Amino acid sequence: MSAQPLHVVTGAFGYSGKYIAQRLLDRGCAVRTLTHSPERPNPFGGQVEARPFDFDDPGKLRASLEGAEVLYNTYWVRFNHKDFQQADAVANTLALFEAAKAAGVQRIVHVSITNPSKDSPAEYFRHKARLEKALEALGVSYAILRPAILFGQEDILVNNIAWALRRFPAIGVFGDGGYRLQPIYVEDLAQLAVEQGARLENTIINAIGPETFTYRELIHAIARIIGKKPLLLPMPPALGYLAGWVIGKWVGDVFVTREEITGLMANLLCVDAPPAGTTKLTEWAQAHADTLGRRYASELARRRDRKKAYSDS
């Protein structure tokens, strides 16, 4: 057997999982990834072994986790679609947790969301609450990380706000835009995940960044950084969703969902907690101002073409 401790990361060829895997490699750990995209370019070469999720075969799923000390779970789907459903993602994640326990995994670091609740008005947040409760009852040491939104090189939300600002003279704002967000840098989340993987106590951490924005402030900040001065148009949520639907049809993607608008306007992406990350979105965006939003980042393209790197989608 290898003297290196084995850590398993879901989605190491994707977004947040990639940064977790790199930090584990930097610490001298052996890393394996579970993925739906084994043919996607492997940014780690032979350093990271890839195995399929095998959600429909508990024995194979358990075998892929055997020998691992820690499982880092970033697996989820952002919205419901004819090709994938959040309810299926819940069932798959529950199967993953059970397989990890059966395989003898000692700790699970699970990425959730701020303000999950079984009574939430948003399905996304209700499902995340269910998974948290299941993990708490599993009997395996755990750390639950609750980010609001992530930003970084392969980001969708912040990038596509910048993309829209570069192309349209006016930007719609759902309601008054006064609801708040606390973005965390993907590298900071990865650092937090790896730190928690090395601990034993059960914990839940609000993984938020050092800056808090209203939605209007976020748009203004990104616009200023990329040199744009858009007209912000307050509009009813239904009209804002319709505008996003039209943009989505144009780019062949889901630009925004009703669930995301509900979560935003209910202030579910903001908590009263100290920051867990140190990187400011404004400083990161300033450093990437020349490239931010130059290309549209498509969620559906990433899911449909599993041979491309995220940065090419």
N, C-alpha and C positions, 0 to 999 in steps of 0.2 A: 504493500500500500504506500501511497505517497505520504511523505511527512507533512505536506502542506494541508491545512484544514480546508475542506471542501465547502464552498458556499454556492447556493443556487439562486440565480436571479431570473425572474421572468422578464422577457422582452429586452434582452441585452443588445439586440440589433436595432432597437427602436429609440425611444426618447430618454426618459428618466432612467430606465434600466441600464442604458449604456454607460451613464456616468457612475452609477453604483458599481457596475462591473469593473470599470477602470480603477476606481479607488480601492477595490478589493485586490486587484492585481498589483497595484502599487504597494499594498501591504504584504505581498507575498502569499496570498491565498490562491488556492486552486478554484477556478470559477467554471460553473456549468450554467447554461441558459436553457430555459424552456420557452419555446417560441412556436407561433403559427407560421413563421417565415424562415424556415431553415435555409432557403436559397437566397435570402437577402444577403448583401455583402457583409462579411464578418470583419468589423473594424479592428478586431484583436488577433487576426490570423489564427494560428493554432493554439493560442493561449486559452481560448474559451471554447469548450465543447458545446455543441448545440443538439438538443433533443426536442422532438415534438411534444406538445402538451398532452396528447393522448387522454383527453378528458373522458372519452367514451370507453376507456380500458383502464380501470382502477389498478390492475396489476402492473401494467406498463408505467403508469403515472407514478406509482409507488417506487418502482425500480429506478426511475430517473431521479428520485430523491434520496435513495438509500446512500448512507455514508456522509450525507450533508449535515453540517452543524447548524447552519442558518439558511432559511429561505427568505428572500426579499421579494415580496409580491407587489408588482406594479400593474398587473393585468386588470383591464377593464375595457368597456366600450363607452364612448362618449354619449351616444344617442341611439335610439331605436331605429332600425332600418330593415328593409325586407331581407337583407342578407345576414343580419345579426340583431340580437335583442339584449337589452340589459337584464331581463329575467334569465336568459341563458347564461349571461356572464355571472350572475349570482350563483346559479347551480354549478357552474364550472369552478368558481372560486371555493365554494363549499367542498366540492370534490377534491380540490387541491389541498385545502386545509386537512381533510381527513387522510389523504395520501401522505402528507407530510408527517402527521402524527404516527401513522402506521409504519412509516419508514424510519422512525426514530429521530427525526429532526428535533434539535434541542430548542430552537428559537425561531419565531416568525416575525419579521418586520413587514408590516402591511401598510400600504399607502391608501388612505381613505380620503375624506373631504372635511372641510370645516362645517360645523353645525349639522351633523347627521342626526336624523330623528325619524322614528317610526311614524310620527304624525306630521312629517314635513309636507308642505304643499307641492314639493317637487319630487318626482319619482326617483331621480338620481340620488337624492339625499336619503330617501326612505330605504333604498336598496343598500346604500353604504352603511346605514345604521344596522340593518339586519346582519351584514357581514361582520361588523364590529362585535355584535352580541355573540355571534357564533364563534368567533375567535376567542373571546373572553371565556366562553364555556368549554373550549376545546381541551384544556388541560395541558397546553404547551406554553412555555414562556413566550411573551409577546411584547412588541412595541407597535403602537398604532400611530402613524404620522398623519396629521390632518392639514394638508396644504389647501390654500384657497385656489390660486391659479399659479401655474409655473411660467417662467420665461427663460429663454435661452436660445441657443443656435437653431434648434429644430422646432421651436414653439409655433403654435397655430394662432392663438388668440391675439397676442400682442403684434405678431407679424402681420396678421390680416387686418387689424385696425390700421396699421401703417400703410398697408397695401391700399385700403379704401381711401385713406387720406391723400395718397399720391394720385388717385384717379378721379375723385369726385370733389366738386367745389363745396358741397354741403354734405353733412353727416347727420343721420337721424339719431336721436337719443331717446331711449325708452323713458317716458315720463319726464321727471325733472332732472334725472341724472344724478341725484343726490345720494344714492346708495353707494356703499363703500366696498373697496377691494384691497387686499393686502398680498400682492404678488411675491413669490419667493423664487430665487434663482435656482435653476435645476441643479447646479453644482453644489449649492448650499444644502438642498434637500438630500443629495447623494451623500454628502459628508455626514449629515445627521443620521441617515439610514445606517451607514457603516458604523458610526459610533454606537448606535443603539444595538446593532448586531453583536457587539462585543460585550454587552451587559446582560444581566440576568433578570432584573426586576421587571414586572409588568408595568407598562406605562402608556399613557396617551399624551401626545404632544401636538399642540397647535403649531404646525410648521408654516409660519408666516414670515414674510420679509420685513425689513426695517421701515418701509414706507407704506403709508395708508393714503389712498386716493378715493375721492368720489369718482364715479364713472366719467363725469364731465371733466374733472381734473386730469384723469388718465388720458383722455383723448387730447386735451389741450397740451399736456406734457409731451406726448408722442409727436403731435403736430409741430410744436415748437422745435423739437430736436431734429426733425427731418425737413424743417424749413417750410411748413405749410400753415396757412391761416384759413381753416375751413369755417363755413357757417354751420353752427350746430342748431339742429331743428328738433325741439321737443315734440314728441308724438305719442299717441296712445300705444300701448304695447302691441295691440293687434295690428296696427298700421306698421309699426316697426318690424314686427315679424314678417308681414307681407313684403316689405322692402328687402329684408334679408332673404326671403324665399326667392324673390326675383333674382337677386345677386347669385344665390346658390344655383339656380337654373342656368344662369349665364356661364358660371365657371364649372358646372358639373359637380357640385359638392353640396353639402349642407352647411350654409354659412352661419346660421344661428338657429337654435331650437326654442320652442315655447318654454320648455323646461329651463333652459339657460336664462331666458328673460325672467322667468318666475324666481329663480334662485338669486339672480342679481338684484331684482327690485325688492326682494324680501330681506336683503342685507345678509344673505347666508354665506357670503364670501368675505366676511369680516368678523373678527372675534376680539374680545377684550383680553389680550394675553401679551406677554413680552415677545419680541421677535426671536425666531429661531435661526434666522439667516442674517447675514451682514451685508450682502451685496444689494446695492440700490438699483432698482430698475432704471431710474433716470440716468445713472452713471453708465450702466451697461448699454442702454440704448444710445447714449451719446457716443460711446466707443464703436458702435456698429451702425451709426447713422447712415453711412453710405450704402449699406446693403439691406437694412431693415425695410421690409415691405416691398422690395423690388420685384419679388415673385410671390404669387399666391401660394399658400401652403394648404394642400388639399387633404382632408381627412379621408375621404373616400378613395382617392388615388393611392394613398398609403395602404389601405386595406385591400384594394383590388389588385395592385401590382406588387406582389410580395418578393420580387426579385430586385427592386430598386432600393437604394439607401434612402432613408428619410429625407436627407438633404436634397435629393433629386426629385422629390415628389411635390 
